């Protein structure tokens, strides 16, 4: 039986708290070493989001 996994992310919380980004990154890494292909893909999707958020935070910090 297949299950549909979805991740709901509150971007305001992520962008407002660098510690949340770090924890989200840790969670994504754990998902990547998970046993199912779906969890691995979700982990990579989460890492992409975290990378985008970190990039935006760095741009804001540089201005």
mmCIF file as Biopython writes it, N, C-alpha, C and O atoms, coordinates in Angstrom:
data_model
#
loop_
_atom_site.group_PDB
_atom_site.id
_atom_site.type_symbol
_atom_site.label_atom_id
_atom_site.label_alt_id
_atom_site.label_comp_id
_atom_site.label_asym_id
_atom_site.label_entity_id
_atom_site.label_seq_id
_atom_site.pdbx_PDB_ins_code
_atom_site.Cartn_x
_atom_site.Cartn_y
_atom_site.Cartn_z
_atom_site.occupancy
_atom_site.B_iso_or_equiv
_atom_site.auth_seq_id
_atom_site.auth_asym_id
_atom_site.pdbx_PDB_model_num
ATOM 1   N N  . UNK A ? 1  ? 0.842  -1.180 0.000  1.0 0.0 1  A 1 
ATOM 2   C CA . UNK A ? 1  ? 0.000  0.000  0.000  1.0 0.0 1  A 1 
ATOM 3   C C  . UNK A ? 1  ? 0.889  1.246  0.000  1.0 0.0 1  A 1 
ATOM 4   O O  . UNK A ? 1  ? 1.707  1.430  0.901  1.0 0.0 1  A 1 
ATOM 5   N N  . UNK A ? 2  ? 0.728  2.082  -0.994 1.0 0.0 2  A 1 
ATOM 6   C CA . UNK A ? 2  ? 1.534  3.292  -1.117 1.0 0.0 2  A 1 
ATOM 7   C C  . UNK A ? 2  ? 0.957  4.405  -0.250 1.0 0.0 2  A 1 
ATOM 8   O O  . UNK A ? 2  ? -0.256 4.529  -0.081 1.0 0.0 2  A 1 
ATOM 9   N N  . UNK A ? 3  ? 1.850  5.193  0.281  1.0 0.0 3  A 1 
ATOM 10  C CA . UNK A ? 3  ? 1.428  6.336  1.086  1.0 0.0 3  A 1 
ATOM 11  C C  . UNK A ? 3  ? 1.950  7.600  0.435  1.0 0.0 3  A 1 
ATOM 12  O O  . UNK A ? 3  ? 3.066  7.629  -0.084 1.0 0.0 3  A 1 
ATOM 13  N N  . UNK A ? 4  ? 1.152  8.626  0.464  1.0 0.0 4  A 1 
ATOM 14  C CA . UNK A ? 4  ? 1.560  9.912  -0.087 1.0 0.0 4  A 1 
ATOM 15  C C  . UNK A ? 4  ? 2.113  10.760 1.051  1.0 0.0 4  A 1 
ATOM 16  O O  . UNK A ? 4  ? 1.402  11.067 2.008  1.0 0.0 4  A 1 
ATOM 17  N N  . UNK A ? 5  ? 3.389  11.137 0.942  1.0 0.0 5  A 1 
ATOM 18  C CA . UNK A ? 5  ? 4.021  11.956 1.973  1.0 0.0 5  A 1 
ATOM 19  C C  . UNK A ? 5  ? 4.048  13.399 1.501  1.0 0.0 5  A 1 
ATOM 20  O O  . UNK A ? 5  ? 4.379  13.683 0.350  1.0 0.0 5  A 1 
ATOM 21  N N  . UNK A ? 6  ? 3.699  14.301 2.397  1.0 0.0 6  A 1 
ATOM 22  C CA . UNK A ? 6  ? 3.761  15.723 2.087  1.0 0.0 6  A 1 
ATOM 23  C C  . UNK A ? 6  ? 4.459  16.434 3.227  1.0 0.0 6  A 1 
ATOM 24  O O  . UNK A ? 6  ? 4.341  16.045 4.390  1.0 0.0 6  A 1 
ATOM 25  N N  . UNK A ? 7  ? 5.177  17.466 2.883  1.0 0.0 7  A 1 
ATOM 26  C CA . UNK A ? 7  ? 5.855  18.284 3.880  1.0 0.0 7  A 1 
ATOM 27  C C  . UNK A ? 7  ? 5.273  19.686 3.785  1.0 0.0 7  A 1 
ATOM 28  O O  . UNK A ? 7  ? 5.236  20.284 2.709  1.0 0.0 7  A 1 
ATOM 29  N N  . UNK A ? 8  ? 4.825  20.197 4.907  1.0 0.0 8  A 1 
ATOM 30  C CA . UNK A ? 8  ? 4.301  21.561 4.965  1.0 0.0 8  A 1 
ATOM 31  C C  . UNK A ? 8  ? 5.314  22.394 5.738  1.0 0.0 8  A 1 
ATOM 32  O O  . UNK A ? 8  ? 5.667  22.069 6.871  1.0 0.0 8  A 1 
ATOM 33  N N  . UNK A ? 9  ? 5.772  23.464 5.116  1.0 0.0 9  A 1 
ATOM 34  C CA . UNK A ? 9  ? 6.843  24.272 5.691  1.0 0.0 9  A 1 
ATOM 35  C C  . UNK A ? 9  ? 6.353  25.696 5.913  1.0 0.0 9  A 1 
ATOM 36  O O  . UNK A ? 9  ? 5.817  26.323 4.999  1.0 0.0 9  A 1 
ATOM 37  N N  . UNK A ? 10 ? 6.536  26.200 7.117  1.0 0.0 10 A 1 
ATOM 38  C CA . UNK A ? 10 ? 6.229  27.595 7.418  1.0 0.0 10 A 1 
ATOM 39  C C  . UNK A ? 10 ? 7.494  28.400 7.132  1.0 0.0 10 A 1 
ATOM 40  O O  . UNK A ? 10 ? 8.411  28.444 7.952  1.0 0.0 10 A 1 
ATOM 41  N N  . UNK A ? 11 ? 7.536  29.029 5.972  1.0 0.0 11 A 1 
ATOM 42  C CA . UNK A ? 11 ? 8.739  29.728 5.538  1.0 0.0 11 A 1 
ATOM 43  C C  . UNK A ? 11 ? 9.074  30.915 6.439  1.0 0.0 11 A 1 
ATOM 44  O O  . UNK A ? 11 ? 10.248 31.257 6.580  1.0 0.0 11 A 1 
ATOM 45  N N  . UNK A ? 12 ? 8.075  31.549 7.051  1.0 0.0 12 A 1 
ATOM 46  C CA . UNK A ? 12 ? 8.352  32.668 7.953  1.0 0.0 12 A 1 
ATOM 47  C C  . UNK A ? 12 ? 9.179  32.209 9.147  1.0 0.0 12 A 1 
ATOM 48  O O  . UNK A ? 12 ? 10.108 32.896 9.571  1.0 0.0 12 A 1 
ATOM 49  N N  . UNK A ? 13 ? 8.834  31.045 9.685  1.0 0.0 13 A 1 
ATOM 50  C CA . UNK A ? 13 ? 9.593  30.518 10.820 1.0 0.0 13 A 1 
ATOM 51  C C  . UNK A ? 13 ? 11.006 30.146 10.379 1.0 0.0 13 A 1 
ATOM 52  O O  . UNK A ? 13 ? 11.978 30.456 11.068 1.0 0.0 13 A 1 
ATOM 53  N N  . UNK A ? 14 ? 11.116 29.489 9.244  1.0 0.0 14 A 1 
ATOM 54  C CA . UNK A ? 14 ? 12.443 29.100 8.754  1.0 0.0 14 A 1 
ATOM 55  C C  . UNK A ? 14 ? 13.331 30.310 8.519  1.0 0.0 14 A 1 
ATOM 56  O O  . UNK A ? 14 ? 14.486 30.332 8.944  1.0 0.0 14 A 1 
ATOM 57  N N  . UNK A ? 15 ? 12.793 31.309 7.846  1.0 0.0 15 A 1 
ATOM 58  C CA . UNK A ? 15 ? 13.593 32.474 7.494  1.0 0.0 15 A 1 
ATOM 59  C C  . UNK A ? 15 ? 13.888 33.347 8.713  1.0 0.0 15 A 1 
ATOM 60  O O  . UNK A ? 15 ? 14.873 34.084 8.720  1.0 0.0 15 A 1 
ATOM 61  N N  . UNK A ? 16 ? 13.052 33.272 9.730  1.0 0.0 16 A 1 
ATOM 62  C CA . UNK A ? 16 ? 13.234 34.118 10.900 1.0 0.0 16 A 1 
ATOM 63  C C  . UNK A ? 16 ? 14.126 33.524 11.967 1.0 0.0 16 A 1 
ATOM 64  O O  . UNK A ? 16 ? 14.444 34.194 12.949 1.0 0.0 16 A 1 
ATOM 65  N N  . UNK A ? 17 ? 14.536 32.281 11.795 1.0 0.0 17 A 1 
ATOM 66  C CA . UNK A ? 17 ? 15.305 31.630 12.844 1.0 0.0 17 A 1 
ATOM 67  C C  . UNK A ? 17 ? 16.352 30.700 12.231 1.0 0.0 17 A 1 
ATOM 68  O O  . UNK A ? 17 ? 16.017 29.603 11.783 1.0 0.0 17 A 1 
ATOM 69  N N  . UNK A ? 18 ? 17.614 31.129 12.207 1.0 0.0 18 A 1 
ATOM 70  C CA . UNK A ? 18 ? 18.669 30.284 11.634 1.0 0.0 18 A 1 
ATOM 71  C C  . UNK A ? 18 ? 18.776 28.914 12.318 1.0 0.0 18 A 1 
ATOM 72  O O  . UNK A ? 18 ? 19.161 27.934 11.680 1.0 0.0 18 A 1 
ATOM 73  N N  . UNK A ? 19 ? 18.438 28.842 13.606 1.0 0.0 19 A 1 
ATOM 74  C CA . UNK A ? 19 ? 18.479 27.551 14.300 1.0 0.0 19 A 1 
ATOM 75  C C  . UNK A ? 19 ? 17.456 26.587 13.700 1.0 0.0 19 A 1 
ATOM 76  O O  . UNK A ? 19 ? 17.709 25.386 13.610 1.0 0.0 19 A 1 
ATOM 77  N N  . UNK A ? 20 ? 16.309 27.110 13.293 1.0 0.0 20 A 1 
ATOM 78  C CA . UNK A ? 20 ? 15.301 26.267 12.637 1.0 0.0 20 A 1 
ATOM 79  C C  . UNK A ? 20 ? 15.841 25.717 11.325 1.0 0.0 20 A 1 
ATOM 80  O O  . UNK A ? 20 ? 15.601 24.559 10.984 1.0 0.0 20 A 1 
ATOM 81  N N  . UNK A ? 21 ? 16.566 26.546 10.595 1.0 0.0 21 A 1 
ATOM 82  C CA . UNK A ? 21 ? 17.173 26.083 9.344  1.0 0.0 21 A 1 
ATOM 83  C C  . UNK A ? 21 ? 18.149 24.942 9.606  1.0 0.0 21 A 1 
ATOM 84  O O  . UNK A ? 21 ? 18.175 23.958 8.866  1.0 0.0 21 A 1 
ATOM 85  N N  . UNK A ? 22 ? 18.951 25.075 10.658 1.0 0.0 22 A 1 
ATOM 86  C CA . UNK A ? 22 ? 19.913 24.023 10.982 1.0 0.0 22 A 1 
ATOM 87  C C  . UNK A ? 22 ? 19.199 22.716 11.325 1.0 0.0 22 A 1 
ATOM 88  O O  . UNK A ? 22 ? 19.615 21.647 10.880 1.0 0.0 22 A 1 
ATOM 89  N N  . UNK A ? 23 ? 18.147 22.796 12.099 1.0 0.0 23 A 1 
ATOM 90  C CA . UNK A ? 23 ? 17.400 21.584 12.470 1.0 0.0 23 A 1 
ATOM 91  C C  . UNK A ? 23 ? 16.707 20.970 11.256 1.0 0.0 23 A 1 
ATOM 92  O O  . UNK A ? 23 ? 16.655 19.749 11.111 1.0 0.0 23 A 1 
ATOM 93  N N  . UNK A ? 24 ? 16.186 21.817 10.401 1.0 0.0 24 A 1 
ATOM 94  C CA . UNK A ? 24 ? 15.543 21.345 9.180  1.0 0.0 24 A 1 
ATOM 95  C C  . UNK A ? 24 ? 16.563 20.620 8.308  1.0 0.0 24 A 1 
ATOM 96  O O  . UNK A ? 24 ? 16.258 19.593 7.701  1.0 0.0 24 A 1 
ATOM 97  N N  . UNK A ? 25 ? 17.774 21.163 8.252  1.0 0.0 25 A 1 
ATOM 98  C CA . UNK A ? 25 ? 18.857 20.550 7.482  1.0 0.0 25 A 1 
ATOM 99  C C  . UNK A ? 25 ? 19.201 19.177 8.057  1.0 0.0 25 A 1 
ATOM 100 O O  . UNK A ? 25 ? 19.384 18.219 7.305  1.0 0.0 25 A 1 
ATOM 101 N N  . UNK A ? 26 ? 19.289 19.076 9.378  1.0 0.0 26 A 1 
ATOM 102 C CA . UNK A ? 26 ? 19.567 17.787 10.023 1.0 0.0 26 A 1 
ATOM 103 C C  . UNK A ? 26 ? 18.476 16.770 9.701  1.0 0.0 26 A 1 
ATOM 104 O O  . UNK A ? 26 ? 18.765 15.610 9.405  1.0 0.0 26 A 1 
ATOM 105 N N  . UNK A ? 27 ? 17.232 17.211 9.759  1.0 0.0 27 A 1 
ATOM 106 C CA . UNK A ? 27 ? 16.103 16.331 9.458  1.0 0.0 27 A 1 
ATOM 107 C C  . UNK A ? 27 ? 16.183 15.826 8.018  1.0 0.0 27 A 1 
ATOM 108 O O  . UNK A ? 27 ? 15.966 14.643 7.756  1.0 0.0 27 A 1 
ATOM 109 N N  . UNK A ? 28 ? 16.495 16.721 7.098  1.0 0.0 28 A 1 
ATOM 110 C CA . UNK A ? 28 ? 16.607 16.339 5.689  1.0 0.0 28 A 1 
ATOM 111 C C  . UNK A ? 28 ? 17.715 15.308 5.496  1.0 0.0 28 A 1 
ATOM 112 O O  . UNK A ? 28 ? 17.548 14.348 4.744  1.0 0.0 28 A 1 
ATOM 113 N N  . UNK A ? 29 ? 18.840 15.505 6.171  1.0 0.0 29 A 1 
ATOM 114 C CA . UNK A ? 29 ? 19.939 14.539 6.063  1.0 0.0 29 A 1 
ATOM 115 C C  . UNK A ? 29 ? 19.527 13.170 6.576  1.0 0.0 29 A 1 
ATOM 116 O O  . UNK A ? 29 ? 19.890 12.151 5.987  1.0 0.0 29 A 1 
ATOM 117 N N  . UNK A ? 30 ? 18.774 13.134 7.665  1.0 0.0 30 A 1 
ATOM 118 C CA . UNK A ? 30 ? 18.300 11.853 8.190  1.0 0.0 30 A 1 
ATOM 119 C C  . UNK A ? 30 ? 17.346 11.175 7.212  1.0 0.0 30 A 1 
ATOM 120 O O  . UNK A ? 30 ? 17.358 9.953  7.070  1.0 0.0 30 A 1 
ATOM 121 N N  . UNK A ? 31 ? 16.525 11.969 6.546  1.0 0.0 31 A 1 
ATOM 122 C CA . UNK A ? 31 ? 15.596 11.394 5.575  1.0 0.0 31 A 1 
ATOM 123 C C  . UNK A ? 31 ? 16.349 10.800 4.387  1.0 0.0 31 A 1 
ATOM 124 O O  . UNK A ? 31 ? 15.925 9.790  3.825  1.0 0.0 31 A 1 
ATOM 125 N N  . UNK A ? 32 ? 17.452 11.415 4.008  1.0 0.0 32 A 1 
ATOM 126 C CA . UNK A ? 32 ? 18.225 10.924 2.869  1.0 0.0 32 A 1 
ATOM 127 C C  . UNK A ? 32 ? 18.824 9.551  3.165  1.0 0.0 32 A 1 
ATOM 128 O O  . UNK A ? 32 ? 18.964 8.731  2.257  1.0 0.0 32 A 1 
ATOM 129 N N  . UNK A ? 33 ? 19.177 9.293  4.417  1.0 0.0 33 A 1 
ATOM 130 C CA . UNK A ? 33 ? 19.716 7.972  4.742  1.0 0.0 33 A 1 
ATOM 131 C C  . UNK A ? 33 ? 18.619 6.999  5.157  1.0 0.0 33 A 1 
ATOM 132 O O  . UNK A ? 33 ? 18.903 5.910  5.655  1.0 0.0 33 A 1 
ATOM 133 N N  . UNK A ? 34 ? 17.378 7.391  4.952  1.0 0.0 34 A 1 
ATOM 134 C CA . UNK A ? 34 ? 16.241 6.522  5.262  1.0 0.0 34 A 1 
ATOM 135 C C  . UNK A ? 34 ? 16.178 5.372  4.260  1.0 0.0 34 A 1 
ATOM 136 O O  . UNK A ? 34 ? 16.881 5.359  3.250  1.0 0.0 34 A 1 
ATOM 137 N N  . UNK A ? 35 ? 15.330 4.425  4.568  1.0 0.0 35 A 1 
ATOM 138 C CA . UNK A ? 35 ? 15.307 3.203  3.767  1.0 0.0 35 A 1 
ATOM 139 C C  . UNK A ? 35 ? 14.399 3.261  2.543  1.0 0.0 35 A 1 
ATOM 140 O O  . UNK A ? 35 ? 14.547 2.437  1.641  1.0 0.0 35 A 1 
ATOM 141 N N  . UNK A ? 36 ? 13.479 4.195  2.486  1.0 0.0 36 A 1 
ATOM 142 C CA . UNK A ? 36 ? 12.556 4.196  1.352  1.0 0.0 36 A 1 
ATOM 143 C C  . UNK A ? 36 ? 12.917 5.285  0.344  1.0 0.0 36 A 1 
ATOM 144 O O  . UNK A ? 36 ? 13.360 6.365  0.733  1.0 0.0 36 A 1 
ATOM 145 N N  . UNK A ? 37 ? 12.733 5.013  -0.930 1.0 0.0 37 A 1 
ATOM 146 C CA . UNK A ? 37 ? 13.035 6.012  -1.963 1.0 0.0 37 A 1 
ATOM 147 C C  . UNK A ? 37 ? 12.222 7.301  -1.790 1.0 0.0 37 A 1 
ATOM 148 O O  . UNK A ? 37 ? 12.717 8.387  -2.092 1.0 0.0 37 A 1 
ATOM 149 N N  . UNK A ? 38 ? 10.988 7.187  -1.311 1.0 0.0 38 A 1 
ATOM 150 C CA . UNK A ? 38 ? 10.155 8.376  -1.126 1.0 0.0 38 A 1 
ATOM 151 C C  . UNK A ? 38 ? 10.755 9.299  -0.075 1.0 0.0 38 A 1 
ATOM 152 O O  . UNK A ? 38 ? 10.794 10.515 -0.260 1.0 0.0 38 A 1 
ATOM 153 N N  . UNK A ? 39 ? 11.224 8.720  1.032  1.0 0.0 39 A 1 
ATOM 154 C CA . UNK A ? 39 ? 11.822 9.533  2.088  1.0 0.0 39 A 1 
ATOM 155 C C  . UNK A ? 39 ? 13.129 10.159 1.621  1.0 0.0 39 A 1 
ATOM 156 O O  . UNK A ? 39 ? 13.435 11.299 1.971  1.0 0.0 39 A 1 
ATOM 157 N N  . UNK A ? 40 ? 13.891 9.426  0.842  1.0 0.0 40 A 1 
ATOM 158 C CA . UNK A ? 40 ? 15.140 9.962  0.302  1.0 0.0 40 A 1 
ATOM 159 C C  . UNK A ? 40 ? 14.840 11.168 -0.587 1.0 0.0 40 A 1 
ATOM 160 O O  . UNK A ? 40 ? 15.503 12.199 -0.469 1.0 0.0 40 A 1 
ATOM 161 N N  . UNK A ? 41 ? 13.859 11.053 -1.468 1.0 0.0 41 A 1 
ATOM 162 C CA . UNK A ? 41 ? 13.503 12.160 -2.355 1.0 0.0 41 A 1 
ATOM 163 C C  . UNK A ? 41 ? 13.000 13.358 -1.559 1.0 0.0 41 A 1 
ATOM 164 O O  . UNK A ? 41 ? 13.356 14.495 -1.866 1.0 0.0 41 A 1 
ATOM 165 N N  . UNK A ? 42 ? 12.175 13.117 -0.542 1.0 0.0 42 A 1 
ATOM 166 C CA . UNK A ? 42 ? 11.702 14.213 0.307  1.0 0.0 42 A 1 
ATOM 167 C C  . UNK A ? 42 ? 12.878 14.899 1.004  1.0 0.0 42 A 1 
ATOM 168 O O  . UNK A ? 42 ? 12.892 16.122 1.142  1.0 0.0 42 A 1 
ATOM 169 N N  . UNK A ? 43 ? 13.852 14.122 1.437  1.0 0.0 43 A 1 
ATOM 170 C CA . UNK A ? 43 ? 15.034 14.696 2.079  1.0 0.0 43 A 1 
ATOM 171 C C  . UNK A ? 43 ? 15.790 15.617 1.138  1.0 0.0 43 A 1 
ATOM 172 O O  . UNK A ? 43 ? 16.203 16.707 1.532  1.0 0.0 43 A 1 
ATOM 173 N N  . UNK A ? 44 ? 15.975 15.184 -0.108 1.0 0.0 44 A 1 
ATOM 174 C CA . UNK A ? 44 ? 16.651 16.043 -1.084 1.0 0.0 44 A 1 
ATOM 175 C C  . UNK A ? 44 ? 15.828 17.300 -1.379 1.0 0.0 44 A 1 
ATOM 176 O O  . UNK A ? 44 ? 16.392 18.382 -1.544 1.0 0.0 44 A 1 
ATOM 177 N N  . UNK A ? 45 ? 14.521 17.167 -1.446 1.0 0.0 45 A 1 
ATOM 178 C CA . UNK A ? 45 ? 13.662 18.338 -1.656 1.0 0.0 45 A 1 
ATOM 179 C C  . UNK A ? 45 ? 13.801 19.319 -0.496 1.0 0.0 45 A 1 
ATOM 180 O O  . UNK A ? 45 ? 13.862 20.531 -0.702 1.0 0.0 45 A 1 
ATOM 181 N N  . UNK A ? 46 ? 13.852 18.788 0.719  1.0 0.0 46 A 1 
ATOM 182 C CA . UNK A ? 46 ? 14.009 19.638 1.898  1.0 0.0 46 A 1 
ATOM 183 C C  . UNK A ? 46 ? 15.359 20.349 1.875  1.0 0.0 46 A 1 
ATOM 184 O O  . UNK A ? 46 ? 15.439 21.533 2.202  1.0 0.0 46 A 1 
ATOM 185 N N  . UNK A ? 47 ? 16.422 19.639 1.491  1.0 0.0 47 A 1 
ATOM 186 C CA . UNK A ? 47 ? 17.744 20.267 1.424  1.0 0.0 47 A 1 
ATOM 187 C C  . UNK A ? 47 ? 17.762 21.408 0.411  1.0 0.0 47 A 1 
ATOM 188 O O  . UNK A ? 47 ? 18.398 22.436 0.641  1.0 0.0 47 A 1 
ATOM 189 N N  . UNK A ? 48 ? 17.078 21.230 -0.685 1.0 0.0 48 A 1 
ATOM 190 C CA . UNK A ? 48 ? 17.010 22.288 -1.693 1.0 0.0 48 A 1 
ATOM 191 C C  . UNK A ? 48 ? 16.347 23.542 -1.115 1.0 0.0 48 A 1 
ATOM 192 O O  . UNK A ? 48 ? 16.799 24.661 -1.359 1.0 0.0 48 A 1 
ATOM 193 N N  . UNK A ? 49 ? 15.285 23.346 -0.355 1.0 0.0 49 A 1 
ATOM 194 C CA . UNK A ? 49 ? 14.594 24.472 0.273  1.0 0.0 49 A 1 
ATOM 195 C C  . UNK A ? 49 ? 15.506 25.161 1.283  1.0 0.0 49 A 1 
ATOM 196 O O  . UNK A ? 49 ? 15.587 26.389 1.314  1.0 0.0 49 A 1 
ATOM 197 N N  . UNK A ? 50 ? 16.189 24.378 2.104  1.0 0.0 50 A 1 
ATOM 198 C CA . UNK A ? 50 ? 17.093 24.949 3.106  1.0 0.0 50 A 1 
ATOM 199 C C  . UNK A ? 50 ? 18.208 25.735 2.422  1.0 0.0 50 A 1 
ATOM 200 O O  . UNK A ? 50 ? 18.543 26.835 2.864  1.0 0.0 50 A 1 
ATOM 201 N N  . UNK A ? 51 ? 18.783 25.195 1.360  1.0 0.0 51 A 1 
ATOM 202 C CA . UNK A ? 51 ? 19.839 25.901 0.634  1.0 0.0 51 A 1 
ATOM 203 C C  . UNK A ? 51 ? 19.334 27.232 0.086  1.0 0.0 51 A 1 
ATOM 204 O O  . UNK A ? 51 ? 20.040 28.238 0.160  1.0 0.0 51 A 1 
ATOM 205 N N  . UNK A ? 52 ? 18.123 27.248 -0.463 1.0 0.0 52 A 1 
ATOM 206 C CA . UNK A ? 52 ? 17.542 28.489 -0.970 1.0 0.0 52 A 1 
ATOM 207 C C  . UNK A ? 52 ? 17.354 29.504 0.154  1.0 0.0 52 A 1 
ATOM 208 O O  . UNK A ? 52 ? 17.656 30.686 -0.013 1.0 0.0 52 A 1 
ATOM 209 N N  . UNK A ? 53 ? 16.858 29.041 1.294  1.0 0.0 53 A 1 
ATOM 210 C CA . UNK A ? 53 ? 16.647 29.934 2.438  1.0 0.0 53 A 1 
ATOM 211 C C  . UNK A ? 53 ? 17.964 30.506 2.942  1.0 0.0 53 A 1 
ATOM 212 O O  . UNK A ? 53 ? 18.057 31.698 3.234  1.0 0.0 53 A 1 
ATOM 213 N N  . UNK A ? 54 ? 18.984 29.654 3.044  1.0 0.0 54 A 1 
ATOM 214 C CA . UNK A ? 54 ? 20.290 30.120 3.514  1.0 0.0 54 A 1 
ATOM 215 C C  . UNK A ? 54 ? 20.886 31.138 2.549  1.0 0.0 54 A 1 
ATOM 216 O O  . UNK A ? 54 ? 21.498 32.121 2.968  1.0 0.0 54 A 1 
ATOM 217 N N  . UNK A ? 55 ? 20.706 30.898 1.277  1.0 0.0 55 A 1 
ATOM 218 C CA . UNK A ? 55 ? 21.201 31.829 0.268  1.0 0.0 55 A 1 
ATOM 219 C C  . UNK A ? 55 ? 20.520 33.187 0.403  1.0 0.0 55 A 1 
ATOM 220 O O  . UNK A ? 55 ? 21.175 34.227 0.326  1.0 0.0 55 A 1 
ATOM 221 N N  . UNK A ? 56 ? 19.205 33.174 0.603  1.0 0.0 56 A 1 
ATOM 222 C CA . UNK A ? 56 ? 18.470 34.426 0.776  1.0 0.0 56 A 1 
ATOM 223 C C  . UNK A ? 56 ? 18.902 35.152 2.043  1.0 0.0 56 A 1 
ATOM 224 O O  . UNK A ? 56 ? 19.044 36.374 2.039  1.0 0.0 56 A 1 
ATOM 225 N N  . UNK A ? 57 ? 19.112 34.406 3.132  1.0 0.0 57 A 1 
ATOM 226 C CA . UNK A ? 57 ? 19.562 35.026 4.376  1.0 0.0 57 A 1 
ATOM 227 C C  . UNK A ? 57 ? 20.942 35.648 4.205  1.0 0.0 57 A 1 
ATOM 228 O O  . UNK A ? 57 ? 21.205 36.725 4.741  1.0 0.0 57 A 1 
ATOM 229 N N  . UNK A ? 58 ? 21.824 34.985 3.467  1.0 0.0 58 A 1 
ATOM 230 C CA . UNK A ? 58 ? 23.157 35.538 3.219  1.0 0.0 58 A 1 
ATOM 231 C C  . UNK A ? 58 ? 23.082 36.810 2.392  1.0 0.0 58 A 1 
ATOM 232 O O  . UNK A ? 58 ? 23.832 37.753 2.644  1.0 0.0 58 A 1 
ATOM 233 N N  . UNK A ? 59 ? 22.188 36.854 1.409  1.0 0.0 59 A 1 
ATOM 234 C CA . UNK A ? 59 ? 22.019 38.058 0.596  1.0 0.0 59 A 1 
ATOM 235 C C  . UNK A ? 59 ? 21.525 39.213 1.448  1.0 0.0 59 A 1 
ATOM 236 O O  . UNK A ? 59 ? 21.996 40.340 1.294  1.0 0.0 59 A 1 
ATOM 237 N N  . UNK A ? 60 ? 20.580 38.950 2.346  1.0 0.0 60 A 1 
ATOM 238 C CA . UNK A ? 60 ? 20.040 39.987 3.230  1.0 0.0 60 A 1 
ATOM 239 C C  . UNK A ? 60 ? 21.128 40.481 4.177  1.0 0.0 60 A 1 
ATOM 240 O O  . UNK A ? 60 ? 21.222 41.679 4.440  1.0 0.0 60 A 1 
ATOM 241 N N  . UNK A ? 61 ? 21.945 39.575 4.685  1.0 0.0 61 A 1 
ATOM 242 C CA . UNK A ? 61 ? 23.008 39.941 5.618  1.0 0.0 61 A 1 
ATOM 243 C C  . UNK A ? 61 ? 24.082 40.785 4.936  1.0 0.0 61 A 1 
ATOM 244 O O  . UNK A ? 61 ? 24.716 41.620 5.581  1.0 0.0 61 A 1 
ATOM 245 N N  . UNK A ? 62 ? 24.289 40.574 3.640  1.0 0.0 62 A 1 
ATOM 246 C CA . UNK A ? 62 ? 25.309 41.315 2.902  1.0 0.0 62 A 1 
ATOM 247 C C  . UNK A ? 62 ? 24.870 42.730 2.548  1.0 0.0 62 A 1 
ATOM 248 O O  . UNK A ? 62 ? 25.708 43.566 2.212  1.0 0.0 62 A 1 
ATOM 249 N N  . UNK A ? 63 ? 23.577 43.010 2.616  1.0 0.0 63 A 1 
ATOM 250 C CA . UNK A ? 63 ? 23.113 44.356 2.239  1.0 0.0 63 A 1 
ATOM 251 C C  . UNK A ? 63 ? 23.013 45.268 3.415  1.0 0.0 63 A 1 
ATOM 252 O O  . UNK A ? 63 ? 22.638 46.431 3.265  1.0 0.0 63 A 1 
#
